[in-house]
Amino acid sequence: MAAIGKIRSWGPVLVGVIGLALFAFIAEELVRGCDSIRNQSRQQIGEVLGKKIDYQEYQKNVDEYLDVIKITQGRENLTDEESSQVRDMVWNQLVQNTIMEAETKKLGITVTDDEMHDIFVQGTNPMLQQTPFVNQQTGRFDVNQLTKFRNDYQKAVKQNPQAAEQYRPMYNYTLFIEKTLRQQILAQKYQALLTSCMLSNPVSAKALFQAQNEESEVQLASFPYSAIKDDDVKVTDAELQAKYNELKPRFRQMEETRDIKYVDVKVEASDADRAAIDKEVKDLKAQLAEAENPEEVIRKSASTVPWLGIPQTRSAFPSDIALKLDSMAVGATSEPVENKRDNTLNVMKLIAKQQLPDSIEFRAITVAAADAQETAKRADSIFTALQGGADFEAIAKKYGQTGEKNWLTSQQYQKAPSMDADTRNYLITLNTAEVNALKRLDLTGATLILQVTGKKGITTKYTAAVIKKPIDFSKDTYNAAYNKFSQFVSENRNLEALQKNAEKYGYKVEEQPGVRTTEHNVAGVSRTREALRWLFQCKKGEVSQLYECGDNSDHLFVMVCDNINEKGFATLQNEQLKNYVKNEVIKDKKAEQILAKIKGVDSMSKAKQQGAVITDSLRQITFAAPVFVQATGSSEPALSGAIAGTKAGQFSKAPVKGNGGVFLFTVKEKKMREGAKFDEKETEKQARQRLQQRLNNFMQELSLNAEIKDNRYLFM
């Protein structure tokens, strides 16, 4: 009983302990849940119509498209600029597909599996014509080839996973084509629905015909705005605001932008650096001239053009090198030549020049056994059988291969970043083998039995060793430039100081308005994405850190966030916009002065007395096209409209206020364009097509209401 009493006395304490334990458990789960939500949020690259776009989903699409490029263009690597273009294209496609799926779902528009089957069977879609499944005899897409490939892949997955892995990129490519086709057809259906809403009629057709074909000749009196000095026109803040309100729809901003002022210093080689590189290239030139195999010399030179050692077409070489290929004798080595465009010193040795096919059709059997002896024995047996007339595909299938014919183009291999000896021998053999001749090629770990079955596009190919050596700055030169710029940045931590002291250091402060998050660099300097991320997280007036950037880390960069332009409508605080509005106000006030001056003018002679520039004959003016006025250097749609509404022989009903001045005119003659004949049905069709062309912007209109958020700059 005493023990029970003691336990009871500890009751409140135990309740408290248990309560704290429960709270700790709940709190821990809450923290985990919050962390999970935060992690998910960090992975959201954007948003469309309220749908969160996950970074992994986006990257999967990018990788998918890069694989397509590798298959269709035979390229393993893309430049930074090309990669950026791919990422932009994938993002835009992702946005459009998300919007289109939402719109078509509302309307009940779908693309059925039966429709897709029919598209593949017909094989006429242009996208299908670009695939490898085109019948070489008919030149048309062959759905049977696609079906056979997919069946072979599925069998390989079950029976030979290693072989299936080789087929996988092509299999994924077929899935990409099918997915893209489905999206394409869905969008076409939606557009067709919109197009069916656009109608024409005989009245609109006749008006269109007249607008295009009724030509006027006029005598024109021009009063250019440029005749009045801008400084003689005073503009008040109230007038600026009124004009801004009038033009406000033009200033809509779909995204936040930022204005910057920056200093960009490009580090360049000093005279001492150039002299050292010049000596190095001359030494390399002597070694290249003597070398039987240039591979080691090219490797040692750190040339930006790799040594492949295979015949290549002219397009495989840099343009400055390609221009010299035909002017050199085989075996000759050029003198070093500087190319100022890419800042390099260049030497080349032409090793061979041959007439070879651009496209090669071939088939192959790979022979690989447990050891080299068994491989050789099996290869001998296969080679002998084929020489004796055995069926190539039948033997290939015996060893688990198809033996099918494939086409290989120069573009697929000649821009490779490097090449091993096996690949080099393989490609040289394909290029030089006679049609239908059998070739045995011993490779590392395997033997290849090859047969070239066709050749196309005989062209000149060159085997050339190229030293393209960048004229780079030395480490000492870079350190000196860095230390100087670092001192400048550390001493000047606001815009006023940067602008005041830049010239003293030999620098120049430049500006770039309207920087967007969708840009891939800042101020045209490559590899400034880190700076871009900083820019959209800083406050107005902040000065960035010193950034080392540029393709070759050859730029030193600092910037100031000069202004933040919020999403919505740009305001008059934006200096560029303010100047635009001011110019519009000045133009209006000049027009008022001119209109007051020419009030009551009712003839060309009176207009001339008021200082007009007279053009005696301006011909072939139609309502459908704005007339260009030489006296003002401007295109004037309002003038074309006024002339079209004035009868022949009449003076203009009122002065025309245009883009470059105020105009008066006399219509001298009106006539239909020679040979013009009204075809009601054809012109109705044309009018309908013009209306339909305006629908091509439907995706832009849908995007305006999609609340698109693009945060890719945070992930790149």
Secondary structure by P-SEA (a helix, b strand, c coil): caaaaaaaaaaaaaaaaaaaaaaaaaaaaaaaaaaaaaaaaaacccccccbbbbaaaaaaaaaaaaaaaaaacccccccaaaaaaaaaaaaaaaaaaaaaaaaaaaacccccaaaaaaaaaaccccccccccccccccccccaaaaaaaaaaaaaaaaccaaaaaaaaaaaaaaaaaaaaaaaaaaaaaaaaaaaaaccccaaaaaaaaaaacbbbbbbbbbbcccccccccccccaaaaaaaaaaacccccccbbbbbbcbbbbbbbbcaaaaaaaaaaaaaaaaaaaacccaaaaaaaacccccccccccccccccaaaaaacccccccccccccccccccbbbbbbbccccccccbbbbbbbbbbcccaaaaaaaaaaaaaaaaacccaaaaaaaaccccbbbbbccccccccccccaaaaaaaaaaacccccbbbbbbcccbbbbbbbcccccbbbbbbbbbbbccccccaaaaaaaaaaaaaaaaacccaaaaaaccccccbbbbbccccccccccccccccaaaaaaaaaacccccccccccccccccccccccccccccccccccccaaaaaaaaaaaaaaaaaaaaaaaacccccaaaaaaaccccccccccccccbbbbbcccccccaaaaaaaaaccccccccccccccccccccccccccccccccccaaaaaaaaaaaaaaaacaaaaaaaaaccccccccccc
